[in-house]
Amino acid sequence: MGRLRAVLFDLDGTLLDTAPDFADAVNRVRAERGLDPLPLEQVRPAVTHGARGLVERLFGVHPEAPDFEPLRRALLAHYEARLAVHTRLFSGLEEVLGELARRALPWGVVTNKPERFTRPLLDRLDFPARPAAVVCPDHVAHPKPHAEPVELACRQLGVPPGEALVVGDHLRDIEAGRAAGCPTACAAWGYLAADDAPEQWGAEYLLARPADLGRILFS
């Protein structure tokens, strides 16, 4: 690998553990509909699929069903009202971000989470240094796995794609990074499903924990 001058993180399941707040929203909607709550362990792997995936997987409602959109809106309303109650950086990433700040290396976020939720969430959390780029699907014509969001983030950071490491917990993150010409790393601490095979995604690195990212960046 050549010199790495920046890091681009996926948000949910890579940079932030947002699953507890999504689980809270899911169970509030389920309670409104007389359904039993679901354990966090069942919600966690579905978070990477966004609100549509949560409704389909955790309520068993097909996207074409008449109740799908009301469920999705209710879920997002509950999530938006309490989106930073339990969400935290994954353990070990505060040290990584702190070292990036000490070395004056920028970092950013490239997410398929709409700006409506992303900006308030980032604003309510403390980081050793703020992200120098935040790219949401609102900012591009084509979200991940397309290269466009990663390319835009690299321009915002002023770093060539070949010098920006893309880190994510889903195949679309790796595909977007590779399409943009960036080195990539799979965050295996994230919201991988039991049938995922991240070793087949084509990432240069498969990271078991955030400390492994620090070794790549700073060794």
C-alpha positions as a Markdown table, in Angstrom:
| # | Residue | x | y | z |
|---|---|---|---|---|
| 1 | Met | 0.0 | 0.0 | 0.0 |
| 2 | Gly | 1.1 | 3.5 | -0.7 |
| 3 | Arg | 0.9 | 6.4 | 1.7 |
| 4 | Leu | -2.5 | 6.9 | 3.4 |
| 5 | Arg | -3.4 | 10.5 | 4.0 |
| 6 | Ala | -7.0 | 10.3 | 5.0 |
| 7 | Val | -9.8 | 7.9 | 6.1 |
| 8 | Leu | -13.4 | 7.7 | 4.9 |
| 9 | Phe | -15.8 | 5.9 | 7.3 |
| 10 | Asp | -19.2 | 4.4 | 6.6 |
| 11 | Leu | -21.4 | 5.6 | 9.5 |
| 12 | Asp | -23.8 | 3.0 | 10.9 |
| 13 | Gly | -21.9 | -0.2 | 11.9 |
| 14 | Thr | -18.5 | 1.2 | 11.1 |
| 15 | Leu | -17.9 | 4.5 | 12.8 |
| 16 | Leu | -20.9 | 4.5 | 15.1 |
| 17 | Asp | -22.8 | 1.8 | 16.9 |
| 18 | Thr | -26.3 | 3.1 | 16.2 |
| 19 | Ala | -28.1 | -0.2 | 16.6 |
| 20 | Pro | -29.3 | 0.4 | 20.2 |
| 21 | Asp | -31.2 | 3.6 | 19.1 |
| 22 | Phe | -32.6 | 1.8 | 16.1 |
| 23 | Ala | -33.7 | -1.1 | 18.3 |
| 24 | Asp | -35.5 | 1.4 | 20.6 |
| 25 | Ala | -37.3 | 2.9 | 17.6 |
| 26 | Val | -38.3 | -0.5 | 16.2 |
| 27 | Asn | -39.7 | -1.7 | 19.5 |
| 28 | Arg | -41.6 | 1.6 | 20.0 |
| 29 | Val | -43.3 | 0.9 | 16.7 |
| 30 | Arg | -43.9 | -2.7 | 17.6 |
| 31 | Ala | -45.5 | -1.7 | 20.9 |
| 32 | Glu | -47.8 | 0.7 | 19.1 |
| 33 | Arg | -49.0 | -2.3 | 17.0 |
| 34 | Gly | -49.3 | -4.7 | 19.9 |
| 35 | Leu | -46.2 | -6.7 | 18.9 |
| 36 | Asp | -43.6 | -8.1 | 21.3 |
| 37 | Pro | -40.2 | -6.3 | 21.5 |
| 38 | Leu | -37.2 | -7.7 | 19.7 |
| 39 | Pro | -33.8 | -8.2 | 21.3 |
| 40 | Leu | -30.9 | -6.0 | 20.2 |
| 41 | Glu | -29.1 | -9.0 | 18.8 |
| 42 | Gln | -31.9 | -9.5 | 16.2 |
| 43 | Val | -32.0 | -5.8 | 15.3 |
| 44 | Arg | -28.3 | -5.2 | 15.0 |
| 45 | Pro | -27.5 | -7.0 | 11.7 |
| 46 | Ala | -30.6 | -5.5 | 10.0 |
| 47 | Val | -29.5 | -1.9 | 10.7 |
| 48 | Thr | -27.1 | -1.9 | 7.7 |
| 49 | His | -30.1 | -2.2 | 5.4 |
| 50 | Gly | -31.6 | 1.1 | 6.5 |
| 51 | Ala | -35.2 | 1.8 | 7.5 |
| 52 | Arg | -36.6 | -0.1 | 4.5 |
| 53 | Gly | -34.6 | -3.2 | 5.4 |
| 54 | Leu | -35.6 | -2.9 | 9.1 |
| 55 | Val | -39.3 | -2.8 | 8.2 |
| 56 | Glu | -39.0 | -5.7 | 5.8 |
| 57 | Arg | -36.8 | -7.9 | 8.0 |
| 58 | Leu | -38.2 | -7.1 | 11.5 |
| 59 | Phe | -41.9 | -6.6 | 10.7 |
| 60 | Gly | -42.1 | -9.1 | 7.8 |
| 61 | Val | -43.8 | -6.5 | 5.6 |
| 62 | His | -43.0 | -6.4 | 1.9 |
| 63 | Pro | -42.1 | -3.0 | 0.4 |
| 64 | Glu | -45.2 | -3.2 | -1.9 |
| 65 | Ala | -47.6 | -3.9 | 1.0 |
| 66 | Pro | -49.9 | -1.0 | 1.9 |
| 67 | Asp | -48.7 | -0.9 | 5.5 |
| 68 | Phe | -45.0 | -0.7 | 4.5 |
| 69 | Glu | -44.7 | 3.1 | 4.1 |
| 70 | Pro | -46.7 | 3.9 | 7.3 |
| 71 | Leu | -44.4 | 1.6 | 9.2 |
| 72 | Arg | -41.3 | 3.1 | 7.7 |
| 73 | Arg | -42.4 | 6.7 | 8.5 |
| 74 | Ala | -43.3 | 5.7 | 12.1 |
| 75 | Leu | -39.9 | 4.0 | 12.5 |
| 76 | Leu | -38.0 | 7.1 | 11.2 |
| 77 | Ala | -40.1 | 9.4 | 13.4 |
| 78 | His | -39.2 | 7.5 | 16.5 |
| 79 | Tyr | -35.6 | 7.2 | 15.5 |
| 80 | Glu | -35.3 | 10.9 | 14.7 |
| 81 | Ala | -36.7 | 11.9 | 18.1 |
| 82 | Arg | -34.1 | 9.8 | 20.0 |
| 83 | Leu | -31.2 | 9.3 | 17.5 |
| 84 | Ala | -28.3 | 10.0 | 19.8 |
| 85 | Val | -29.4 | 8.5 | 23.2 |
| 86 | His | -27.4 | 5.3 | 23.1 |
| 87 | Thr | -25.3 | 5.7 | 20.0 |
| 88 | Arg | -21.5 | 5.8 | 20.5 |
| 89 | Leu | -18.3 | 5.4 | 18.7 |
| 90 | Phe | -17.2 | 1.8 | 18.5 |
| 91 | Ser | -14.7 | 1.0 | 21.2 |
| 92 | Gly | -11.2 | 1.8 | 20.0 |
| 93 | Leu | -12.2 | 4.4 | 17.4 |
| 94 | Glu | -11.8 | 7.4 | 19.7 |
| 95 | Glu | -8.1 | 6.5 | 19.9 |
| 96 | Val | -7.8 | 6.2 | 16.1 |
| 97 | Leu | -9.5 | 9.5 | 15.6 |
| 98 | Gly | -7.4 | 11.1 | 18.2 |
| 99 | Glu | -4.2 | 9.9 | 16.5 |
| 100 | Leu | -5.5 | 11.2 | 13.2 |
| 101 | Ala | -6.0 | 14.6 | 14.8 |
| 102 | Arg | -2.5 | 14.6 | 16.3 |
| 103 | Arg | -1.0 | 13.8 | 12.9 |
| 104 | Ala | -3.2 | 16.4 | 11.2 |
| 105 | Leu | -4.7 | 13.7 | 8.9 |
| 106 | Pro | -8.3 | 14.4 | 7.9 |
| 107 | Trp | -11.2 | 12.0 | 8.0 |
| 108 | Gly | -14.7 | 12.0 | 6.7 |
| 109 | Val | -18.0 | 10.1 | 6.5 |
| 110 | Val | -19.5 | 8.6 | 3.4 |
| 111 | Thr | -23.0 | 7.2 | 4.2 |
| 112 | Asn | -26.3 | 6.2 | 2.6 |
| 113 | Lys | -28.0 | 7.7 | 5.7 |
| 114 | Pro | -29.9 | 10.8 | 4.7 |
| 115 | Glu | -28.5 | 14.2 | 5.8 |
| 116 | Arg | -31.7 | 14.7 | 7.9 |
| 117 | Phe | -30.4 | 12.1 | 10.4 |
| 118 | Thr | -26.6 | 12.2 | 9.7 |
| 119 | Arg | -25.9 | 15.9 | 10.5 |
| 120 | Pro | -27.8 | 16.0 | 13.8 |
| 121 | Leu | -26.3 | 12.7 | 14.9 |
| 122 | Leu | -22.8 | 13.9 | 14.2 |
| 123 | Asp | -23.4 | 17.2 | 15.9 |
| 124 | Arg | -24.6 | 15.6 | 19.1 |
| 125 | Leu | -21.5 | 13.4 | 19.5 |
| 126 | Asp | -18.0 | 14.4 | 20.7 |
| 127 | Phe | -15.0 | 13.5 | 18.5 |
| 128 | Pro | -11.3 | 14.3 | 19.0 |
| 129 | Ala | -11.6 | 16.2 | 15.7 |
| 130 | Arg | -14.6 | 16.9 | 13.5 |
| 131 | Pro | -15.1 | 15.1 | 10.2 |
| 132 | Ala | -13.6 | 17.2 | 7.3 |
| 133 | Ala | -16.1 | 15.7 | 4.9 |
| 134 | Val | -19.6 | 14.4 | 5.2 |
| 135 | Val | -21.3 | 12.9 | 2.1 |
| 136 | Cys | -24.9 | 11.7 | 2.3 |
| 137 | Pro | -27.1 | 10.4 | -0.5 |
| 138 | Asp | -28.7 | 13.9 | -0.6 |
| 139 | His | -25.4 | 15.3 | -2.1 |
| 140 | Val | -25.0 | 12.9 | -5.0 |
| 141 | Ala | -26.9 | 11.5 | -7.9 |
| 142 | His | -25.8 | 7.9 | -7.1 |
| 143 | Pro | -25.3 | 6.6 | -3.6 |
| 144 | Lys | -23.0 | 3.7 | -2.6 |
| 145 | Pro | -22.0 | 1.3 | -4.1 |
| 146 | His | -21.4 | 3.9 | -6.8 |
| 147 | Ala | -18.1 | 5.7 | -6.7 |
| 148 | Glu | -19.6 | 9.2 | -6.8 |
| 149 | Pro | -20.0 | 9.7 | -3.0 |
| 150 | Val | -16.4 | 8.5 | -2.3 |
| 151 | Glu | -15.0 | 10.7 | -5.1 |
| 152 | Leu | -16.9 | 13.7 | -3.7 |
| 153 | Ala | -15.5 | 13.1 | -0.2 |
| 154 | Cys | -12.0 | 12.8 | -1.6 |
| 155 | Arg | -12.4 | 16.2 | -3.3 |
| 156 | Gln | -13.7 | 17.7 | -0.1 |
| 157 | Leu | -10.7 | 16.4 | 1.8 |
| 158 | Gly | -8.3 | 17.5 | -1.0 |
| 159 | Val | -6.8 | 14.0 | -1.1 |
| 160 | Pro | -6.3 | 11.8 | -4.2 |
| 161 | Pro | -8.5 | 8.6 | -4.0 |
| 162 | Gly | -5.4 | 6.4 | -3.9 |
| 163 | Glu | -4.4 | 8.0 | -0.6 |
| 164 | Ala | -7.8 | 7.7 | 1.2 |
| 165 | Leu | -8.7 | 4.5 | 2.9 |
| 166 | Val | -12.4 | 3.6 | 2.7 |
| 167 | Val | -13.6 | 1.6 | 5.8 |
| 168 | Gly | -17.0 | 0.0 | 5.9 |
| 169 | Asp | -19.0 | -3.0 | 7.1 |
| 170 | His | -21.0 | -3.7 | 4.0 |
| 171 | Leu | -20.1 | -4.9 | 0.5 |
| 172 | Arg | -21.4 | -1.6 | -1.0 |
| 173 | Asp | -18.8 | 0.3 | 1.0 |
| 174 | Ile | -16.0 | -1.8 | -0.5 |
| 175 | Glu | -17.4 | -1.6 | -4.0 |
| 176 | Ala | -17.8 | 2.2 | -3.8 |
| 177 | Gly | -14.2 | 2.5 | -2.6 |
| 178 | Arg | -12.8 | 0.2 | -5.2 |
| 179 | Ala | -14.8 | 1.9 | -7.9 |
| 180 | Ala | -13.3 | 5.3 | -6.9 |
| 181 | Gly | -9.7 | 3.9 | -6.8 |
| 182 | Cys | -9.3 | 3.9 | -3.0 |
| 183 | Pro | -7.8 | 1.2 | -0.9 |
| 184 | Thr | -10.5 | -0.4 | 1.2 |
| 185 | Ala | -10.9 | -2.1 | 4.6 |
| 186 | Cys | -13.8 | -4.2 | 5.9 |
| 187 | Ala | -14.9 | -3.4 | 9.4 |
| 188 | Ala | -15.7 | -6.8 | 10.7 |
| 189 | Trp | -16.8 | -5.3 | 14.0 |
| 190 | Gly | -19.8 | -3.9 | 12.3 |
| 191 | Tyr | -23.3 | -5.2 | 11.3 |
| 192 | Leu | -22.3 | -8.2 | 9.3 |
| 193 | Ala | -25.0 | -10.9 | 8.9 |
| 194 | Ala | -24.3 | -14.5 | 9.6 |
| 195 | Asp | -24.2 | -15.3 | 5.9 |
| 196 | Asp | -21.9 | -12.5 | 4.9 |
| 197 | Ala | -18.5 | -13.4 | 3.4 |
| 198 | Pro | -16.4 | -10.3 | 3.8 |
| 199 | Glu | -13.2 | -12.1 | 2.8 |
| 200 | Gln | -14.7 | -12.4 | -0.7 |
| 201 | Trp | -15.5 | -8.7 | -1.0 |
| 202 | Gly | -12.1 | -7.7 | -2.4 |
| 203 | Ala | -11.0 | -5.3 | 0.3 |
| 204 | Glu | -7.3 | -4.9 | 0.9 |
| 205 | Tyr | -7.8 | -5.3 | 4.7 |
| 206 | Leu | -10.2 | -7.3 | 6.8 |
| 207 | Leu | -10.2 | -5.7 | 10.3 |
| 208 | Ala | -11.4 | -7.6 | 13.3 |
| 209 | Arg | -11.4 | -4.6 | 15.6 |
| 210 | Pro | -10.7 | -0.8 | 15.4 |
| 211 | Ala | -7.2 | -1.3 | 16.9 |
| 212 | Asp | -6.3 | -3.1 | 13.7 |
| 213 | Leu | -7.2 | 0.0 | 11.7 |
| 214 | Gly | -4.7 | 2.0 | 13.9 |
| 215 | Arg | -2.0 | -0.5 | 13.0 |
| 216 | Ile | -2.6 | 0.0 | 9.3 |
| 217 | Leu | -2.6 | 3.8 | 9.5 |
| 218 | Phe | 0.1 | 4.5 | 12.0 |
| 219 | Ser | 2.7 | 1.6 | 11.8 |
